Amino acid sequence: MNKEFWNAEVETMPREELEIYQLGKLKEQITLAYEKSPYYRESFDKAGVHPKDIQSLEDIRKLPVLTKKIVRARQDVKPILGDLTVVDEDQVVFISSSSGSTGAPTASPFSKRDFDEFQDVESRLFWQAGMRPNDRYIHALNFTLFVGGPDVIGAQNLGALCIWAGTIPSDRLIFLLKQYQPTVIWTTPSYAWYLGETAKKQGIDPAKDLSIKTIIVAGEPGGSITSTREAIEELWDAKLYDFYGISDIFGACGAACEFNDGIHIAEDHMIVEVIDPETGLPVAEGERGELILTTLRKEARPMIRFTTGDIVTCTSEKCQCGRTHKRIKVVGRTDDMFISGGVNIFPSDVEHVIREIEGITGEYRISLITDKHITKFNLEVEREETANLSVDELKKVVEHDIKSRLGVKPKEVIVLKDGELPRATHKAKRIVDLRKEGIN
Ligand SMILES: [Zn+2]
């Protein structure tokens, strides 16, 4: 029960050995894809590359990337699982499905082995976040179609007492937190903040009256933003761990460790690449680029060079925890990035700055506008009731700090009262695009 790692051999494997393992599995996965999936055969042939051309991990770059758009289109070619799927439907035991908010929903199929391995990875990541069999875990994630739902099974397989809460109204959730005193919860960063604030308004101090000591978050960059993380940790008197998942692969593909310096990706199950989305070339270690993932062990549907749409930085340096698997930090979604004054800006860049300013609540909203055909942004923040600075003074501080850290000033900073911005119950919507179509 007190072992340090869930699977020490895999998690601390020397990189040289890990890469030999990855190359062997990569060859198998690519051969499977080429032999069984009409899509992969067609796309590899078109790119003039054959599985036998993959002789090193770097050779993966010879293969075409796979976008969500392709996955969606190929689902229509062969309903319902698409022609990237390499097994018959009777071997598929589970599909998660995207919400369809950015197009037709896509199904992500798992064989029995895929599902069991998915849950073993979840157990590993929960263990890494300090969960042990004597913990009580409350799973406050959506169960409907969402790939994060079944992650609770990973906690159960680890031996924790699991409470399948799902996304219930916050009053009900606070009641459960009081009643059952769970020690670990999983939610989004913005909801962790909202829930703590709401409990406080009801006279319940999350730090003193509740037993949560570990908060697991995913789905937004907040968990990797030091100032946001620390604010949530203080509110709850708990330690926060950031997880990273993607419905096309696993509910969580990686998690932070106790040193909180990036998310370790389970590299025995997938290959991590970080590329420049414009050129498709790999970026230097530590530079920002788009995260590309390739599965190594998927039986139902291999995902070869899947473009996640997440902008990350990555390091392969060994972590203080002893784990050798690469660590990523998520900066934001490619869709959320905007360019103003020649600077690439993510909402998380703004969040970094404003979470450090005294006297504002930390909630914010960015509105993109066009001014003489140029993209500019307005920034709304909220003044805390107890703030020492006036509205005008806060406005100046926010303007100054954004300009000095990001290199570009908001067109206008609007200081609202505490509670005027909408609170997120799932993922916070931080950007409103008010630009006229076709102009940016
Ligand atoms: Zn670590």
Residues whose N, C-alpha, C, O or C-beta is under 5 A from the ligand:
A	BS01	ZN	C257 C319 Q320 C321 R323
